[in-house]
Amino acid sequence: MKNIVLIALIFCSALAFAQQDRTLTHNKKTNLIDVVYYHDNGQISQTGSYTLDGKLQGDWFSYDHDGNKIAAAKYNKGEKTGKWFFWEGNVLKEVDYSKNKIANVVEWNKTNIAARD
């Protein structure tokens, strides 16, 4: 019965978003809903997964309009966890989360790193 409800939910969601602003897939191996969001130009905006009760789970990635990765994040049952990364020009920000709160932030600059090599 649960599977029928899940399939119906996915089908209804797919119909509601027929403009292709996102795609949903039930991953039977992980029992998660894998989702891909799209920018208006068709490029991928975000990828990630949800638990069946709608909580963010696992690795999430964000991309700009040109398809360049701009963020990498991790969730565990809807809570921010582990290392997150944000790319902006020559700067990489590494943010550590613990218990859904920021524990540490490190900023890396490609110019400074190259000068040390």
Backbone as ProteinMPNN parsed JSONL, in Angstrom:
{"seq_chain_A": "MKNIVLIALIFCSALAFAQQDRTLTHNKKTNLIDVVYYHDNGQISQTGSYTLDGKLQGDWFSYDHDGNKIAAAKYNKGEKTGKWFFWEGNVLKEVDYSKNKIANVVEWNKTNIAARD", "coords_chain_A": {"N_chain_A": [[0.816, -1.192, 0.0], [1.954, 1.221, 0.81], [3.815, 1.638, -1.24], [2.162, 2.085, -3.441], [0.913, 4.487, -2.77], [3.182, 6.117, -2.684], [4.071, 5.98, -5.37], [1.864, 7.14, -6.616], [2.026, 9.705, -5.521], [4.489, 10.588, -6.572], [3.841, 10.514, -9.295], [1.753, 12.422, -9.444], [3.178, 14.686, -8.631], [4.986, 14.871, -10.715], [3.257, 15.473, -12.833], [2.306, 17.954, -11.995], [4.525, 19.503, -12.267], [5.189, 19.699, -14.995], [6.632, 21.338, -16.652], [9.251, 20.694, -16.583], [10.878, 21.629, -14.473], [11.85, 20.172, -12.474], [12.828, 16.786, -11.711], [11.741, 13.707, -10.371], [12.669, 10.677, -8.77], [12.118, 7.481, -7.478], [14.411, 5.88, -5.567], [15.017, 2.677, -5.268], [17.029, 1.184, -4.06], [18.122, 2.804, -2.002], [15.838, 3.699, -0.839], [15.023, 6.322, -1.041], [13.892, 9.521, -2.307], [15.138, 10.66, -5.186], [16.068, 13.745, -6.54], [16.189, 16.168, -9.144], [16.695, 19.473, -9.831], [16.075, 22.135, -12.145], [17.514, 24.952, -13.863], [15.971, 27.792, -15.518], [17.059, 27.793, -18.049], [17.478, 25.176, -18.664], [19.741, 23.943, -17.671], [21.161, 21.971, -15.016], [20.23, 22.752, -11.731], [20.165, 21.925, -8.997], [20.96, 18.873, -7.253], [19.937, 16.048, -5.377], [18.628, 14.217, -2.514], [15.627, 13.11, -0.867], [14.13, 11.924, 2.163], [11.439, 9.555, 2.582], [9.61, 10.854, 4.136], [10.016, 13.485, 3.533], [12.389, 14.807, 4.333], [15.585, 16.349, 3.846], [18.345, 14.462, 2.622], [21.557, 12.99, 2.653], [24.036, 13.661, 0.077], [24.009, 16.838, -1.457], [24.095, 18.932, -4.292], [24.78, 22.057, -5.833], [24.459, 24.133, -8.733], [25.542, 26.699, -11.012], [24.007, 28.824, -13.591], [25.513, 28.15, -15.805], [26.313, 25.587, -15.411], [28.403, 25.121, -13.663], [29.751, 23.851, -10.644], [28.693, 25.128, -7.56], [28.176, 24.677, -4.926], [28.443, 22.189, -2.358], [26.87, 19.948, -0.251], [25.866, 18.246, 2.812], [23.337, 16.259, 4.273], [21.622, 14.825, 7.066], [18.879, 13.176, 7.742], [17.439, 15.591, 7.43], [19.016, 17.412, 8.818], [21.817, 19.625, 8.792], [25.091, 18.503, 8.182], [28.534, 17.476, 8.631], [31.147, 18.391, 6.247], [30.689, 21.22, 4.265], [30.913, 22.803, 1.089], [31.594, 25.805, -0.678], [31.889, 27.449, -3.703], [33.213, 30.357, -5.147], [34.279, 32.294, -7.561], [37.704, 32.763, -7.173], [37.687, 31.783, -4.644], [37.227, 29.345, -2.129], [35.033, 28.206, 0.224], [35.005, 26.385, 3.152], [32.831, 24.842, 5.21], [32.19, 23.551, 8.319], [29.791, 21.499, 9.803], [28.171, 20.671, 12.84], [25.895, 18.946, 14.729], [23.81, 20.271, 13.413], [24.655, 22.896, 13.369], [26.951, 25.585, 12.617], [30.29, 24.763, 12.989], [32.863, 25.389, 12.271], [34.667, 27.506, 10.0], [36.525, 27.738, 7.066], [38.399, 29.579, 4.787], [39.564, 29.354, 1.56], [41.854, 30.515, -0.851], [42.495, 30.469, -4.221], [44.651, 31.797, -5.421], [46.443, 32.299, -3.296], [47.0, 29.66, -2.517], [48.246, 28.638, -4.823], [50.558, 30.163, -4.834], [52.021, 29.073, -2.754], [52.846, 26.614, -3.675]], "CA_chain_A": [[0.0, 0.0, 0.0], [2.857, 2.371, 0.87], [4.409, 1.843, -2.565], [1.141, 2.643, -4.336], [0.775, 5.892, -2.395], [4.411, 6.788, -3.11], [4.046, 6.088, -6.83], [0.837, 8.13, -6.945], [2.572, 11.011, -5.155], [5.507, 10.935, -7.573], [3.151, 10.762, -10.559], [1.058, 13.712, -9.324], [4.206, 15.724, -8.606], [5.532, 14.987, -12.074], [2.267, 16.176, -13.642], [2.23, 19.34, -11.548], [5.731, 20.209, -12.715], [5.44, 19.21, -16.343], [7.527, 22.236, -17.359], [10.604, 20.174, -16.445], [11.729, 22.361, -13.546], [12.455, 19.161, -11.605], [12.466, 15.388, -11.934], [11.764, 12.899, -9.157], [12.814, 9.245, -8.988], [12.223, 6.69, -6.242], [15.584, 5.014, -5.587], [14.635, 1.499, -4.487], [18.18, 0.73, -3.269], [18.284, 3.631, -0.802], [14.494, 4.051, -0.399], [14.958, 7.781, -1.013], [13.425, 10.175, -3.524], [16.202, 11.443, -5.814], [15.474, 14.876, -7.251], [17.053, 17.061, -9.919], [16.053, 20.74, -10.151], [16.664, 22.741, -13.327], [17.387, 26.382, -14.123], [15.068, 28.065, -16.634], [17.741, 27.533, -19.319], [17.612, 23.731, -18.836], [20.899, 23.436, -16.929], [20.857, 21.466, -13.681], [20.384, 23.721, -10.655], [20.497, 21.182, -7.782], [20.665, 17.444, -7.195], [19.964, 15.542, -4.009], [17.633, 13.203, -2.157], [14.735, 13.312, 0.27], [13.557, 10.732, 2.771], [10.037, 9.418, 2.199], [8.821, 11.832, 4.889], [10.306, 14.823, 3.037], [13.589, 15.437, 4.896], [16.779, 16.295, 3.007], [19.193, 13.348, 3.038], [22.728, 12.678, 1.836], [24.775, 14.712, -0.631], [23.302, 17.785, -2.317], [25.0, 19.754, -5.082], [24.161, 23.193, -6.514], [25.193, 24.551, -9.92], [25.105, 27.972, -11.576], [23.317, 28.724, -14.887], [26.42, 27.594, -16.811], [26.622, 24.2, -15.066], [29.543, 25.04, -12.757], [29.379, 23.534, -9.269], [28.888, 26.26, -6.664], [28.031, 24.251, -3.532], [28.295, 20.767, -2.045], [26.37, 19.896, 1.117], [25.442, 16.939, 3.327], [22.249, 16.266, 5.236], [21.26, 13.569, 7.703], [17.493, 13.296, 8.23], [17.046, 16.991, 7.423], [19.96, 18.262, 9.537], [23.104, 19.891, 8.148], [26.142, 17.73, 8.833], [29.794, 17.313, 7.91], [31.77, 19.507, 5.536], [30.02, 21.828, 3.129], [31.846, 23.589, 0.291], [31.003, 26.845, -1.509], [32.856, 28.003, -4.642], [32.866, 31.657, -5.713], [35.489, 32.829, -8.181], [38.943, 32.139, -6.688], [37.538, 31.473, -3.218], [36.515, 28.141, -1.696], [34.718, 28.233, 1.65], [34.746, 25.073, 3.743], [32.04, 25.053, 6.422], [31.948, 22.307, 9.065], [28.578, 21.492, 10.616], [28.039, 19.681, 13.901], [24.579, 19.077, 15.371], [23.027, 21.215, 12.618], [25.166, 24.25, 13.575], [28.299, 25.816, 12.098], [31.343, 24.519, 13.97], [34.119, 25.992, 11.809], [34.681, 27.988, 8.612], [37.86, 27.993, 6.526], [38.318, 30.158, 3.452], [40.742, 29.078, 0.739], [41.972, 31.373, -2.011], [43.333, 29.775, -5.212], [45.873, 32.563, -5.647], [47.344, 32.045, -2.17], [47.408, 28.249, -2.553], [49.184, 28.484, -5.933], [51.818, 30.813, -4.477], [52.745, 28.208, -1.828], [53.324, 25.396, -4.367]], "C_chain_A": [[0.867, 1.266, 0.0], [3.427, 2.691, -0.505], [3.421, 2.478, -3.528], [0.966, 4.132, -4.047], [1.991, 6.687, -2.871], [4.421, 6.999, -4.622], [3.021, 7.129, -7.264], [1.329, 9.54, -6.646], [3.601, 11.477, -6.179], [4.842, 11.297, -8.898], [2.456, 12.121, -10.541], [2.054, 14.864, -9.328], [4.769, 15.956, -10.0], [4.557, 15.736, -12.981], [2.21, 17.654, -13.285], [3.414, 20.155, -12.044], [6.139, 19.747, -14.101], [6.371, 20.115, -17.145], [8.975, 21.799, -17.251], [11.466, 21.027, -15.521], [12.316, 21.428, -12.502], [12.017, 17.77, -12.058], [12.633, 14.647, -10.614], [11.87, 11.43, -9.53], [12.887, 8.545, -7.642], [13.386, 5.721, -6.405], [15.288, 3.825, -4.675], [15.778, 0.973, -3.623], [18.28, 1.477, -1.943], [16.953, 3.968, -0.138], [14.366, 5.561, -0.169], [14.355, 8.279, -2.321], [14.576, 11.031, -4.042], [15.546, 12.536, -6.652], [16.557, 15.658, -7.986], [16.209, 18.297, -10.24], [16.805, 21.38, -11.305], [16.503, 24.257, -13.314], [16.441, 26.571, -15.302], [15.713, 27.842, -17.996], [17.979, 26.039, -19.567], [18.805, 23.118, -18.126], [20.447, 22.946, -15.548], [21.165, 22.536, -12.644], [20.829, 23.035, -9.362], [20.197, 19.706, -7.981], [20.745, 17.013, -5.738], [18.862, 14.525, -3.787], [16.834, 13.644, -0.943], [14.384, 11.946, 0.853], [12.089, 10.676, 2.352], [9.133, 10.378, 2.975], [9.242, 13.273, 4.602], [11.519, 15.525, 3.608], [14.76, 15.294, 3.93], [17.715, 15.222, 3.541], [20.367, 13.185, 2.084], [23.356, 13.898, 1.181], [23.846, 15.537, -1.511], [24.336, 18.641, -3.028], [24.205, 20.856, -5.77], [25.074, 23.655, -7.639], [24.667, 25.91, -10.392], [24.449, 27.742, -12.938], [24.183, 28.117, -15.986], [26.82, 26.154, -16.514], [27.831, 24.026, -14.172], [29.072, 24.766, -11.335], [29.685, 24.724, -8.374], [28.728, 25.873, -5.193], [27.892, 22.739, -3.454], [27.937, 20.69, -0.567], [25.999, 18.467, 1.497], [24.339, 17.138, 4.35], [22.084, 14.87, 5.825], [19.898, 13.766, 8.368], [17.098, 14.757, 8.41], [17.992, 17.927, 8.14], [21.266, 18.407, 8.756], [24.187, 19.151, 8.922], [27.409, 17.723, 7.99], [30.302, 18.574, 7.253], [30.901, 19.931, 4.356], [31.055, 22.677, 2.406], [31.074, 24.561, -0.592], [32.101, 27.451, -2.374], [32.337, 29.337, -5.164], [34.131, 32.29, -6.254], [36.717, 32.068, -7.726], [38.849, 31.664, -5.238], [36.718, 30.196, -3.027], [36.286, 28.276, -0.201], [34.351, 26.829, 2.087], [34.053, 25.321, 5.086], [31.781, 23.69, 7.057], [30.699, 22.468, 9.923], [28.649, 20.371, 11.636], [26.721, 19.952, 14.614], [23.762, 20.197, 14.736], [23.459, 22.674, 12.815], [26.582, 24.363, 13.019], [29.314, 25.648, 13.218], [32.638, 25.23, 13.585], [33.966, 26.437, 10.36], [36.128, 28.264, 8.22], [37.674, 28.523, 5.114], [39.636, 29.94, 2.735], [40.7, 29.994, -0.469], [42.926, 30.712, -2.986], [44.654, 30.496, -5.454], [46.89, 32.295, -4.542], [47.852, 30.594, -2.173], [48.451, 28.038, -3.645], [50.541, 29.081, -5.588], [52.641, 29.944, -3.537], [53.349, 26.992, -2.509], [54.688, 25.567, -4.969]], "O_chain_A": [[0.576, 2.239, -0.695], [3.516, 3.855, -0.897], [3.799, 3.32, -4.342], [0.881, 4.942, -4.97], [1.852, 7.793, -3.395], [4.747, 8.088, -5.094], [3.279, 7.912, -8.177], [1.082, 10.464, -7.42], [3.58, 12.632, -6.603], [5.229, 12.269, -9.547], [2.554, 12.885, -11.502], [1.812, 15.897, -9.951], [4.999, 17.093, -10.41], [4.979, 16.546, -13.808], [2.081, 18.506, -14.164], [3.305, 21.369, -12.22], [7.306, 19.44, -14.344], [6.854, 19.715, -18.205], [9.855, 22.476, -17.783], [12.67, 21.146, -15.751], [13.182, 21.832, -11.725], [10.98, 17.604, -12.7], [13.55, 14.927, -9.841], [11.242, 10.982, -10.488], [13.635, 8.968, -6.761], [13.358, 4.846, -7.27], [15.307, 3.956, -3.451], [15.536, 0.38, -2.571], [18.493, 0.871, -0.892], [16.927, 4.463, 0.988], [13.698, 6.012, 0.762], [14.313, 7.555, -3.315], [14.95, 12.018, -3.408], [14.587, 12.282, -7.381], [17.685, 15.788, -7.512], [15.142, 18.188, -10.844], [18.015, 21.201, -11.443], [15.503, 24.785, -12.827], [16.139, 25.611, -16.012], [15.009, 27.715, -18.998], [18.605, 25.669, -20.56], [18.879, 21.897, -17.99], [19.471, 23.447, -14.989], [22.231, 23.152, -12.672], [21.758, 23.5, -8.701], [19.317, 19.328, -8.754], [21.533, 17.556, -4.963], [18.244, 14.034, -4.731], [17.292, 14.432, -0.116], [14.344, 10.943, 0.14], [11.559, 11.653, 1.823], [8.025, 10.685, 2.535], [8.869, 14.184, 5.34], [11.681, 16.727, 3.397], [14.918, 14.263, 3.278], [17.872, 15.075, 4.753], [20.202, 13.235, 0.865], [23.224, 15.021, 1.668], [23.001, 14.993, -2.222], [25.341, 19.032, -2.433], [23.09, 20.624, -6.237], [26.298, 23.585, -7.529], [23.495, 26.231, -10.198], [24.342, 26.602, -13.392], [23.661, 27.624, -16.986], [27.582, 25.557, -17.274], [28.257, 22.896, -13.934], [28.107, 25.373, -10.87], [30.787, 25.27, -8.41], [29.097, 26.645, -4.308], [27.318, 22.095, -4.333], [28.609, 21.287, 0.273], [25.839, 17.598, 0.64], [24.387, 18.047, 5.178], [22.369, 13.867, 5.171], [19.777, 14.423, 9.402], [16.494, 15.122, 9.419], [17.797, 19.141, 8.083], [21.755, 17.457, 8.146], [24.206, 19.163, 10.153], [27.36, 17.939, 6.779], [29.941, 19.684, 7.643], [30.447, 19.105, 3.563], [31.97, 23.212, 3.032], [30.048, 24.214, -1.178], [33.119, 27.913, -1.86], [31.181, 29.449, -5.573], [34.965, 32.772, -5.487], [36.774, 30.847, -7.874], [39.837, 31.194, -4.675], [35.68, 29.992, -3.657], [37.238, 28.442, 0.561], [33.505, 26.17, 1.482], [34.627, 25.936, 5.984], [31.228, 22.791, 6.423], [30.561, 23.437, 10.669], [29.119, 19.271, 11.346], [26.469, 21.074, 15.053], [23.106, 20.972, 15.431], [22.713, 23.589, 12.468], [27.318, 23.379, 12.954], [29.221, 26.298, 14.259], [33.416, 25.628, 14.452], [33.23, 25.824, 9.587], [36.864, 28.935, 8.944], [36.886, 27.983, 4.338], [40.698, 30.299, 3.244], [39.636, 30.225, -1.044], [44.064, 30.417, -2.621], [45.676, 29.846, -5.67], [48.07, 32.086, -4.823], [49.016, 30.345, -1.862], [49.439, 27.335, -3.426], [51.571, 28.554, -6.01], [53.866, 30.066, -3.524], [54.28, 26.392, -1.972], [55.215, 24.635, -5.577]]}, "name": "protein", "num_of_chains": 1, "seq": "MKNIVLIALIFCSALAFAQQDRTLTHNKKTNLIDVVYYHDNGQISQTGSYTLDGKLQGDWFSYDHDGNKIAAAKYNKGEKTGKWFFWEGNVLKEVDYSKNKIANVVEWNKTNIAARD"}
